[in-house]
Amino acid sequence: MSRAGRLAVCPRTLCSHEPFRAALASGAEDVRWNDSGRRLAGEELVSFLQDAEQAVVGIERLDARSVARLPSLRVVAKFGVGLDNLDLDALEAAGVRVGWTPGVNRRAVAELVLAGALSLMRGLPEGDRQIRAGALAAGTWRADLGRQLADQHVGIIGCGHVGLEVARLMRALGARVSAHDILDRSEWLEPLGVPQVSLDELCRTADIVTLHTPLDESTRGLIGRQRLEQLKPGAIVVNTARGELIDEVALLAALDAGRVGGAVLDVLREEPAAPGPLVRHPRVLVSAHIGGSTEQSVRAMAGAALRNLSEAVPVPALRARLRAARIEPL
């Protein structure tokens, strides 16, 4: 499909990416950019997309109600890789084609997992807070003992593009790694020396549990009170996938009780996050959904978004591609 026609570009990161703007301007007749600096949602998103025939979206949510109010829309191209913000049933019913490229940000997300886990294992956030609060000048600076990754067991839940990249990085640094997935991933995991185990076994044995599953009704609240009670005392939970995978109330209770040693959260149930007790917890490291936000990753995702406009397919073809590839759309 040609890039001719009215096009609306929603993601703020993409709108500020000059090479993408230049490339798109050379091949599109009428482009509307979200230069507001805000993430568009609800009525504002629908208003921005009015009369657009094509749209590039990132984490903006296109639900059935929004799609019904956008009769001109014919193509949706994804910037990034998560599909849970798109109501595929509604898009299919409206005859909208979808362009999507998996795995383009896997290295960026995997490196953030590593950075967050290492930071908590060495107590960097708490040490930083103590020193900024004057502990050094007051002579109460503590040098608490941390943990080395090479002595840790990392459990990966979800072994698509990102999960496999995390496995490679963790194994390269000497960690023992196991993985859980609802599909048989042995073809990819065995060469890495990573056993595929049950979710129960992973939760019971891992020192670091990191989530890389897609969000759907089977995974919503996957890590709740019962799973948190299964974890080894002091285990670290890392979530760079989707906030709804974790029951945040149960996580806060487990942190307060000392059951969970810490949490690295790049995603939250509500974004942007209000400064509540979970975000302010001293053993929680929070970032602003930056998993794919590296120069290299944004460049790759921008290129993929351009291709996604011209290579969009009907939703049934997209679903078949997902099933055939057996990969996680994250």
N, C-alpha and C positions, 0 to 999 in steps of 0.2 A: 504494500500500500504506500502511496506517495505521501510525503510530508506536506503536500499542499492542503490548504484549508485552514480554518480558524483553530488555533492551538493555544492552550492555556498551560503554563508551567507553574506548578504549585510549590515544590520544595525550595525552601529558603537557600539552602546550601547550593543547589543547582543554579538558582537565579543569580547568585553572586559569583558563579564560576565563569569567568570571561571567555575562556576557550569554547565552552559549551554554547554560550550566547552567540559567539561569532559563527560557530559551525551551524547552529540552528537557523540563524538569520539568513544564511546563504541558501537554505533549502525550504523555507517556509514562507507562505504569503502573508500571514497575519498571526503574530505571536503576542500573547498577553503574559506578562511576567508578574509574579508575586513579589513586588519590591516593598511590601509593607513591613518586612522584618518579622512578621508573625506567622505562626503555624495556623493555617486556615482550618476551620472546623464548622460544622453545622450550617447555619444560614449564610455565614460569610463565605464558606466554601462553595455552596450552591450558587450564590450570587456571582462569585468569581468565575465559575465554570459555565454560566449561562451562555447559550449559543455556541459554545465551543464544540467543534467536531472531534477534536483530539485533545487529550490531556496527559501530562506527565505528573505522576503523583509519587510521593515518598511514603510517609506514614499517615498522610491524610486519609480519613475514613470515608469510603464510598459505600454506604449501606443501601438497602432496598429503597428507603424513602428518598434518599438523595438521587439515586439513579432514576427513579420515576419522574423526577422533576427536571431531568436533563435530556429531553427528547432528541437533541441534536447530536449527542455524544455517540461516536462510532468507534473510537480507539482509545484505550487506556494503556499507557506505557509506564512501566515500573522503574523508579529510581531507587535502587536498593533491591533487596531480595525477599523480604517478608510479604506474604500474600494475605495474611489474616485480616488486614484492614480493607480488603476488597470483598464485597458480597458477590461471589462468582455466580451464584444462582440468579441474582438480579441482573447482572451484566449479561449472562447468557440469554435470559428471557428478553432483554432489550436489544439483543443482536450486537452487542459491543464486543469488539475484538480486544485481546489483551496481549501485550508484549512483555516478556519477562526473561531475564537471564540469571541462572542460579550461580551461586558461589563466588561472585566477583569481589566480595569484601571479606572472604574467609580468613585471610592472613591478618588483616587489621583486627578483626574480632578476636582471633586466637591470641594475638599478642597482648590485647587488653586483658584477657583472662589470666595470662601469665603474669602481667604486671600487677594486677589486683591481688592475686593469690600471694605473690611474693611480698607485696607491701604489708598485707595483714600478718603473714607468717613472721615477718621481722618487726612488727609493731610500729611501722612508720607513721600511720595516721595519729596514733595516740602519743607517740614521742614528739611529733611535730606540735600537737596541741599543748603538751606540757611545757615545751620550751617557749612557745609563743605566749603562754600564760605566765612566764617568768620563773619557771622551775630552775633554769640554769643560774640565774642571778641569785635565787634564794638558796642555792646549794642543795636542792631536793631533786635534782635530775637523776632519774633512775635509768640504769642500763639493763633493761629486762632481757632475759634470754629468748632468742627466737628459734625458729626451726629452719632447717635446710630442706630444699625441695627434693634433693637426692634421697632422703630418708622417708619420703612421703608416698602414700598411695592415693593416686588421683582417680576418681570415678567419673566417667563421662556419660551423661544421660542424653542420648541422641547422637547418632554417628553419621550425619550427612557431611556436607562440605566443611562446615566449621568444626564439628566434633572430631572429624578425622585430622584436621589441621592442628587442633589442640593436642590430640594424641601424639602426633609427630613431634611437636615442640616439647611436650613433657617428657617423652621417652628420650629425646636428644639430651635433655638435662639430667637424666638419670633417675627420674621418678618411676615408680611402679604404677602401671596404668591398667585399669579394667574399664569395660564399657557395657552399656545396656542400650538396646534398641529393639523395637517391636519387629524389625526385619532382620534377617540373617546377614550380618556384615562381615562374616569370617573371611571372605575373599580379600577384603581390604585390611582387616584388623590383624590377621595372622602374620603377614609379613612384617608388621610393626611389633610383634611380640605382645599383643594386647588381647587378652581373653574376653569373650563376650559372656556376660553373666546376667543373672536375674536382677531385677531392681532391688529386691530384698537383700540379696548378698552385697550388692554395691553399696547400699545405704549403711549396712552394718559394718563394712570393712574400710571404707574410704576415709582418708583424712581431709580430702578436698573433694567436694561434689560440685560439678559444673554442668549447667543445663544448656542443651542445644537442640531442643525439640521444637517443632512447629506448635503454634497455639491453635487448638480446636477443642471441641467439647470433651475429648478423651484426655486431654492434657491440662485443661484448666484446673488450677488448684492441685496440680500433681504433687507438689511438696507442701503437704499440710501437716496437721498436728501428729498424725500417726507416723508419717515418714520422718518427721523431725525427731520423734522419740526413738526411731530406729538408729539414728546416726550415732557414730562414735562420739563420746564426750569430747568437746573441744573441736569438732570438725568445722571446717569452713565451707560455706555455701556460696557459689558464684553464679550469678544470673546475668547473662548478656543477651538473652533471647527475647522473652516477653515477660512483662511484669506479672501478668495473670497466671503464670505457671506456679507462683508461690502464694500461699495463704499468708499475707503480710502480718495479720494479727497473731497467727500461730508462730511465725518467725520471731516477732518481737518478744513474745512470751518465752520462747526457747532461749533467746539471747539474755533476757533478764534473769532467767533461771540458771544461766551458765551452762546449759545443755549444748548450745551451739557456740563455738569459739569466736565466730565472726561471720560477716556476710559482705560480699562484693556485689553491688547492685548497680548495673548500668541501665537497667530498665525498672520501672515501677508501674503499679496498677494505674495510678493517675499521673499523667505527665502534662505539663511540668509539675513537679512534686511540691506540695505544701511542706513547710518545715515542721513536720510532726515528730513524734518520739522515735519512730524507726529511722528516719533520716538523720536525726540528731544523736542516735545511739553511739557511744564511744567505740564500739567494736564493729561499726558498719562503715564501709567505704562506698560512697555514692558518686556516680558520675552521670552526666546529662545525656544519656543515650548516644554515646560517642563511639560505639563499637566500630562503626564503619568510617569514622571521621579521621582519616589520614589523607595526606596529599595524594598518595598513590592510589588509595582506595576510591576517593572521590573522582579521580581522573578515570579510573576503570569503570566506575558506575555511571559516570557521565557518558562515556563512550557506549556503554551498554544501553543507556536510555535512548540514545540516538538510534541505535539498531532496533530497539524494541518498538519504536514508532513505525518503522518500515517493515518489521517482521512480525507484527502482531497477528495472532491467530484466533479463531473462534474458541470459546471457552471449552467445548468438548475436546478439541485438539490439545488444548493446554492440559486438561485433566489426563488425557491419554499419555502425554509426554511425562507428566509427573509420575504416573504409574509405571511407565516403561523404564524411566531412569532410576526409580526407587530412591529418590533423594528427598531431603527435607528442604522446604522452601524458606529457609532462614538465612 
